[in-house]
């Protein structure tokens, strides 16, 4: 289940975002979190499985298009389809039919799309 980011999730969000190669630096992580907290076009969601927050997806809205800026899953939960589920749930929560990857998330996004076609 996707949950909208709130300040109480800041530390777990930073931890999940740190799994992305471009978000290793603490200063960069703080800037990214600040962007999601202050820019009304940037939306951050966490994926809750049972009692744990195990995934994160960040989207920048451009007109009515959602562009996935960040997507990450806790390594101990990878391979369970969480990333694919997060992507599939975004259109309804963002009220858009257009979800596209950024350059940083393109390979993961395409992998999820291929898995959808195989099902």
N, C-alpha and C positions, 0 to 999 in steps of 0.2 A: 504494500500500500504506500503510495506517495504522500508524504507530509510536507507542507510548506515550511520552509526554513523559519526559525525564530531564534532569537539571541541565546536561548537556553541550549541550542544545538551547536553553538559556535565551535567548541573544542572538537566534538566528533566530526563536524563538517570540515574543519581544517585538517584533521587526520585523514579523512577520506579523500579530500582534494590533494593531499600530499602524495598520493599514489600516482598522480599525473606527472609526467616528466617535467613539464614547464612550471610546476608548482612546488618544487622542492624547498625553496628558500622561504623562511618564516616571514620575512618582510613582504615577499610577493604574495604569500598566502593571506596575510592581513589585508593587503591592498585588494585582493580578489574578494574576500568576505565583505569588506567595506563597499565595494562596487555593488554586490548583491543587496546589501542593506540599504543603500541610498539611491540607487538608480531604479526608477519605476519600470523600466523596460527590461531589467534583469531579474530573473526568477530562479530561486534555488529550492530544490526539493530533495528530501531524503527518503530512502526506501526502508520501510520497517518490515521486518520478517520476525514474527512472533514478538519477542520483547526487545530485539536488537535493531539498531540502525546500521544497515550493512551496505548501503549504496547511496550515491549522490549524483544528481544531474542538475546542471545549470543551463538555463536557456536565456538568450537575449532575443527579445521581440523586436522585429523590424517590420513595421506596418503590421500585417496580419500573419507574418511568417515567423516561426520559431526557429532559432539557430542554436543548436546545442554547442555550448562553449566548453562545458566540462561534463565528464561522465566517468565514474569510478565505482568499483565494487571492492569491498574488503577482500584481500587475497584468500582468506579462508572460506569465502563463499563464492568464489569464481567458478564458472562452469555450471552454475545452477540456473542460468537463464534470467538472472536478476536484471542485467543490463537491457536485455531484450524487453522484459516486462516494463521497465521504466520508460523506454522509448515508446512502447505501445500505449502506455497510460497518459503520456504527455498531451496528445491532441484534445482529449476530453477535459483535462484540468486547465489547459490554456485556452480552450475554446477556439481552436484553429485546426485546419486540416493540413497545414503545411509545416512539417518539421524537417529541417535540413541540418546536416552536420557542419561544423566549422572545419578548417583545415586540420586542426589538432584532434578532432574526434571522428574524422571521415573514415578511417580504416575500421574502427570499432563499429561505427554505424553501419557500414557496408556488410560487415560480418553478421550483424544482427539481421539485416535485410535478407541475406542469403539463407540464414537459418529459417526465416519465415517462409521462404519459397520452398524449402525442402519439406516442410510440414504438410 
